[in-house]
Amino acid sequence: MPSSAAHADQVTYLELSEDGGGAHKFYEVRVAGTEVTITYGRIGDTGQIRSSSFPSHEKALAAAARKLAEKKRKGYGPAVRGVRQRRAVTRREIVSTRSSANQAPVLWRFDSGAAAFGIYVDDDHAWVGNQSGDVYTLAHDGTVTGRFGLPDGVKCIVSDDFWIYAGCDDGRVYDLGGKVPHVAYEIADDVDIYWLDINDGVLGVSDRLGGITTVDHEDEFQWRRRSLGSGGWMVRCDDDGVYHGHEKGVTRYGSRDGEQIWHTSTVGQVLFGWQEETEVFAGTSRGWVHAIAKHDGAERTRYRCDAAVYSCATSPDGRFVFAGDNHSSIYCFAADGTRLWKLGTGCGSAFSMQYHQERLYVVTTHGTLACIDAAESAISDAEDGHLPMAADIKATGWERVTPAAQVETVTVAQARGAGGVEVECVQDGSRTRIRVTSPGFDPTWRVQFPKNIRVPGARYLVTEVLPSDRGGFYRARGEIRRLL
């Protein structure tokens, strides 16, 4: 058999670029001996790389030809790399003015370094992600505890039970549950992500064109719908539905089949959404927050702000509803719609917010994560002009931990003393899948597992493997190490 060096590399480069904000992506196939390397992604990006080996050069050429024919049937054509330029990624419009209201009682504020959209708060940490791709974790006293560096701007940070994910402008969703971020999902190249939410491993994505897309735990497309209006920042998911807020209001789709269940019009374009067990909350460009029943789409309450609503949130008991406008003000309402107070952030308009244990956490157009004391006594003092001394937090000495396709390796002997669950990567047609090899697990269930570290035939040691809420598959949690 001739060696790989006996054959000159054969490279074919294709592009698909559609007008009106449609697809804008490339596909390159390189054949070098018995190796086929495919590089694909959005035009102007480095792209993802996948390689496969074949028994002979002829079989490699045949496999490459099949891949190229498939892409050409989808509209790809020959092109010259570098002629078409990368499209600009859509960002939320930043129009922010200083609030004329009294100052809110800010306990501490952290400068993330760029305008920030992403926030998540749990019992241990507050997470903030900004347009520079930085994700910081902070303790509730403002102490910085970690820093991730993602390849592009962070659109949002969401949780799914134990798992924390960041959606980025590069079209990927990163799992932040371990020491190193890993790619959990890759959204279609022609989907310009606005926002996302995840429920039991199923990802819902809203996009610039008013579309809503869902992807399952294996990163496989489920369904896609185009809503009545263009644009759509709001997407919230639960077991029964996907709730999409867009230019014309809020639409509920069935979580499994994408069938439209109801549509409710809103006063103004929906800019942001929140959900509780029985209601979704939609903040609009006309200064309203609408509380809408999940079951039938009936509007229950409206909350009136004085300017366009960038963000909203609620207290878990339903007692309070919060909102942030584009004039750097934040509001608190009683559940019945009564406005209780309006105060200024002092650090920009709140793009996102979350309430946790009598504190309101906001991330702003200035890139600040601010912790506001929302206790009734603190608010009363602030309205009288008595404010706490806010601590200014800096992130010094923290290096960015970036995504990597390599993971720490351990021997089988070391693994036996380390605990955890063993899994292996298997090739299933064109897909690589993960299954559990440790005893006590269902061998027919697959494992939700980071995409960018899968190597066919490799075995891994995972801290935990937990069943999904609805069953049918497992989910890897914690640190992942490769077994030698």
C-alpha positions, 0 to 999 in steps of 0.5 A: 500500500502506498504511504500517505506521502505518495499522494499530494493533498487534495483540498476542496473549499465550498461556501453557502451564503444567503441574502437576508441574514440566512446561512453564511458558512464554509465547508472544506475537505482535505484528503491527505493519504488515508486521512480526511480532514473536514473543517466547517463553520461560519465564514470568517471563523477558524471553524471546527475540525474533524478527521477520519482515517480510512484503509486506503487512499481510494476509500478516503477519496470516496468518503470525501466525495460523498461529503462534498456531494451532500453539501453541494445538494444543500446549495454549497458552491466552490469559493475562494477562502477570504473573499467573503468576509465574516458577518457581524454578530447581532448584539442587543442594542445598547441605549442607556441613559442615567436614571433620575431616581434615587440610588439603589442600595448597592452592596458591591459592584464588580467591573467585568470589563465589557458590556454584560448579558449573562448572569446566573446566581445560586446558593454558592456563586454569582456568574457573569459573562460579558461580550469579551468572552469572559465568565467570572464566578464570585462569592456572595460577598463579591470575592472573585473565585474563578475566570473562564475565557470563551472564544466569543461574546457571552450571550447568556448563562443558564442553569439546568439543575446542576449544570451551568451553560454559557451561550456564545456568539460563536454559535456554541454552548459551553458547559461550565461545570468543570475546571475547564469549559467544554463544548456541549452544543453546536447550534446550526451555522445559520442561527444567530443566537439571541438567547437560550434556555435548557431544560433536562438536556433539551436546548431552546434557542431564539434567533435574530430572524424570529425563529425558535430551535430546539436541540436534544441532549445528543446535540441533534436537531429536534424542531424549528419554527418561525414566529409571527414577528422578527427578532426574539430575545425571550426563550424559556423552557419547561417539561411541557412547553417552549415559550418564545417572546418576539416582536408580536408577543409570546408564543408557546410551543409543545416541547416535544413536537413544536406544535403551537399551543397559544399566542398572546400579544403584548404591548411592544416587542418582547425584549426579555423573559422570565419564568416561574412554575405557572407563569412566564413574564415578558418585558417589552419595548413599550415599558410593560412586563406582562405576566402570562399563564403558561397553561392557556396564555391568559394575561394575569397582570401587567406591570408598568415601567417608565421606559423600555424593559431590558430585563425582569425577574421575580422572587421565588415566592411570587411576592415581588416582580422586578424589572430593569429599564433602558434608563438605568432604573430598576423597579419592584412591584407587588404581585398584583401590579402595584409599583413599590419602588423605583431606584437607579443602579448607578452603573448602567442599565440592567441587561439581565437580573436575578433575585436571590435571598433578598438581594437583586443581582444585575449585569449592565450595559457598563459591564458591571455585576452589581449586588443590590440589597433588596430587603425592605429596610434597605430600600426604605433607607435608600429612598431617604438617601441613606446608602451603604458604602458599596465595595468596588471589586476587581479581578486581579491575578486571575488567568482565563481558563479556556476550552480545550480538546484535551483532558487530564489523563489517568491510568486504570490503576489510578482510576480505581482509587479515585472513584467515579464512573467509567464511560467509553466513546463509540462510533455510531455511523457518522456520530460519536456517542458515549455509553457507561461501562461501569456496572449498575447502569442501563447499557442502552442509555447514551450519555450527554457528554462534551462534544469537543473531547470525544475520541472514538474508542477512548474511555473516560472517568467522570465524577458522576453520571446521573439519569435525566429527569424524564429518563432515557439518557444519562448526563455527565457531571463534574470532572472528566479524565481520559483513561490510559 
